[in-house]
Amino acid sequence: MAERYNPYDNFLSVLDKAANAVGMKEEEYVLIKYPERELKVSVPVKMDDGSVRVFEGYRVQHSTSRGPCKGGIRYHQSVNIDEVKALAAWMSFKCAVVNIPYGGAKGGIKVDPSTLSKAELERLTRRYTAMILPIIGPEKDIPAPDVGTNAQVMDWIMDTYSMMNGYTIPGVVTGKDLEVGGSLGRPEATGRGVMIITMEVLDKYKLAPSDVSVAVQGMGNVGSVAAKLLYEKGCRIVAVSDVSGGIRKASGLNIPEICEFVKQRKLLKDYYADGVEHIDNHALLTTKCDILIPAALENQITADIAKELNCRLVIEAANGPTTVEADAVLEKRDIVVLPDILTNAGGVIVSYCEWVQNLQSLTWDENDVNATLFKVMTRALTDVYHKARDYKISYRLAAYAVAIERLCTAKKKRGIFP
């Protein structure tokens, strides 16, 4: 029987390798190997038919050394504590590598949200919020959307938290709708960040967008935005996929049309156009292209898949899509990987912008938000480039090393209480 993949073990393995690569001893970073707090809650919900179901929920806070915790809430049937711990730790590292004053957290409920009515989803969200309410807040832990959640879910969380406190507190979550304190540019932020990193990397390797082919795994919010923006920049998007499968066309897909199709809650298995072939997930990942963008869930590029990749660059838009074993294979094959904690940090950067706007009761223009995103992303990429060059290590290890040093410096400056 195959051993179950543990994303937190994956995180710890890369952490050790990165620290070792820059000469750090374990005693210097041992504190960041352990989450500060893990909360597991039972979430009873009265269903539309009058029955009661109990769902399992989590909130993990990995680090508060550099500021209040920040991280999404995931509604998915495969949610478990190891996944949430890994996602929380990656958030700490993501915030540190882009140098914004947050620590990392993550939450989740083990549920398939597509099986719930809107009313059931609201009751689930409000009850979960009540269960984690003692540990969240604009100065403590600020949730955001993730897989299976959206602006509406954040609106419900904000409202529940506000009602429990007696006044409106928009800064308790980010990723809200504009009408209740959301930020312009937030829905597109993660995908836009992926585009920014991709374009900067193309410039570094002196590649023209018009000469580049791209395959995108996952046409959710992140993947669809990244595909659309790269298409607008002149890249040829040759393959995309969703939960139903993928589609491929070597001469390039009509991404605006496909995005509109997906926006209508339609699946790609039902999309047909001249020259478009339907493929499975394996074929998508191994499609011949210059850039592969995994934008689905973690653990997608395994060692076996890595041996078959047919690309030059992997730009990670999902969290933890590449296993440690796969990284080793890709390094041997000279396939460059830009890691998730750098490339998909656009969401948390603009979440930070939203939080600041909420705290100051201000509204920024979208151009100002996007300009901040570009500045922070490109600055972080430069930091990672320099670390990779100085220590002759991969971009993943370099990004982790940048984050480790910042987290450990903050921890050392603060000391241990009492």
C-alpha positions, 0 to 999 in steps of 0.5 A, spaced: 500 500 500 502 506 497 504 511 503 499 517 504 502 523 501 503 528 507 504 535 505 507 538 512 512 533 511 514 536 504 514 543 507 519 540 513 523 537 508 524 543 503 525 547 510 531 543 512 534 543 505 534 550 504 536 552 511 542 547 510 544 550 503 545 557 507 549 554 513 543 555 518 543 550 524 537 546 526 537 550 533 537 557 529 530 555 525 527 549 530 521 554 532 518 555 525 518 547 524 512 547 529 505 551 528 504 556 534 496 553 534 492 548 531 484 548 532 480 543 530 472 544 531 466 540 530 461 544 526 453 542 526 449 545 521 441 544 520 440 542 513 434 544 509 431 538 510 431 539 518 436 534 519 443 535 522 450 534 520 456 535 523 462 537 519 470 537 521 473 544 521 480 547 522 484 553 523 492 553 524 496 559 526 503 557 524 507 564 526 505 571 529 513 573 529 512 578 523 505 580 524 498 577 525 496 571 521 494 571 514 491 565 510 485 562 507 479 558 508 478 552 504 472 548 503 473 541 500 472 534 501 479 532 502 481 537 507 485 534 513 489 537 519 496 535 515 494 539 509 491 545 513 498 545 517 502 545 511 498 551 507 499 555 514 506 554 514 507 556 506 503 562 508 508 564 513 513 563 508 509 567 503 508 573 507 516 573 509 519 572 502 515 578 499 516 582 506 509 584 508 508 584 516 504 578 516 505 571 519 501 565 516 495 561 518 490 557 514 483 554 515 478 549 512 472 545 513 471 537 510 466 538 505 464 538 498 460 545 497 457 543 491 452 539 495 450 544 499 444 549 498 446 557 499 442 557 505 446 551 508 453 554 506 451 560 509 449 556 516 455 552 515 460 558 514 457 562 520 457 556 525 464 555 523 466 563 524 463 562 531 467 556 533 474 559 531 471 567 533 476 567 539 482 566 535 481 571 529 480 578 528 484 584 524 489 584 529 490 577 530 488 572 524 485 575 518 482 569 513 481 570 506 478 566 500 481 559 498 479 553 494 471 552 495 470 559 498 469 566 495 467 573 496 460 571 499 463 566 504 468 572 506 462 577 507 458 572 511 464 571 516 465 578 516 458 579 518 458 574 523 464 577 527 461 584 527 455 582 530 458 578 535 462 584 537 456 589 536 459 593 530 462 593 523 469 590 523 471 589 515 478 588 517 477 581 520 477 578 513 480 580 506 477 578 499 470 581 501 465 584 496 467 591 494 460 593 497 462 591 504 469 593 504 473 589 499 479 592 494 479 593 487 484 588 484 483 583 489 479 577 485 485 578 480 490 579 484 493 571 485 493 570 477 495 577 476 501 576 480 503 569 476 503 573 470 507 578 473 512 573 475 512 569 468 513 576 464 519 577 469 522 570 468 521 571 460 525 577 460 530 574 464 531 569 459 530 573 453 524 570 451 518 574 447 511 572 449 509 571 442 514 565 442 512 562 448 507 556 449 503 555 456 499 550 459 495 551 465 492 546 469 486 549 473 481 554 470 479 556 477 480 564 479 487 563 479 488 559 473 483 563 469 486 570 470 493 568 469 491 564 462 487 571 460 492 576 462 498 572 459 494 571 453 493 578 453 500 579 453 501 575 447 503 568 450 500 562 446 495 558 451 496 551 448 492 547 454 487 548 460 484 544 464 478 543 470 476 538 474 472 535 468 478 534 464 482 538 459 482 541 452 488 542 448 490 546 441 497 546 439 496 553 435 493 556 441 486 556 444 481 562 444 482 564 452 477 570 452 472 565 449 473 559 454 474 564 460 467 566 458 464 559 458 467 557 464 464 563 468 457 560 466 459 555 470 460 550 465 465 544 464 471 544 459 468 537 457 463 540 454 467 545 450 468 544 443 471 548 438 475 547 431 481 544 432 480 543 440 482 536 442 479 533 449 485 530 454 486 528 461 489 531 467 496 527 465 496 529 458 495 536 460 501 536 465 505 533 460 503 537 454 509 540 450 510 547 452 515 552 454 511 554 461 507 549 465 502 553 470 499 548 475 494 552 478 489 546 481 491 543 488 497 540 491 501 534 490 500 534 482 507 534 479 509 527 482 516 524 481 513 520 475 509 526 472 516 530 473 519 524 468 514 526 463 514 533 463 515 536 456 516 544 458 522 548 460 519 552 466 514 551 471 511 557 474 507 554 480 500 558 481 497 552 486 500 551 493 505 545 494 503 542 487 510 539 486 513 534 491 520 534 494 521 527 489 519 531 483 523 537 485 529 532 484 527 529 478 526 536 475 533 539 477 536 533 474 532 535 467 534 542 468 527 544 468 526 551 472 521 551 477 519 558 480 516 556 487 509 557 489 511 561 496 513 567 491 509 566 484 502 565 487 503 571 493 499 576 489 493 574 493 496 575 500 499 582 497 493 585 495 489 582 501 494 586 505 492 592 501 485 591 502 486 590 510 490 596 510 484 600 507 479 597 512 484 599 518 484 606 515 477 607 512 480 608 505 479 606 498 485 605 493 484 606 486 485 599 482 491 602 479 494 604 485 493 596 488 496 593 481 502 598 482 503 596 489 502 588 487 507 589 481 512 593 486 512 587 491 512 581 487 518 584 482 522 586 489 521 579 492 523 576 485 530 580 485 531 577 492 530 570 490 534 571 484 540 574 488 539 568 494 539 563 488 545 566 485 549 567 491 548 560 494 548 556 487 541 553 489 534 552 486 529 558 486 525 554 491 531 553 496 532 560 495 525 563 496 525 558 502 532 561 505 529 568 504 523 567 508 527 563 513 532 568 515 526 573 515 522 569 520 528 567 524 531 574 525 524 576 527 523 571 532 530 572 535 529 580 536 523 578 539 525 573 544 521 567 547 516 569 552 516 568 558 
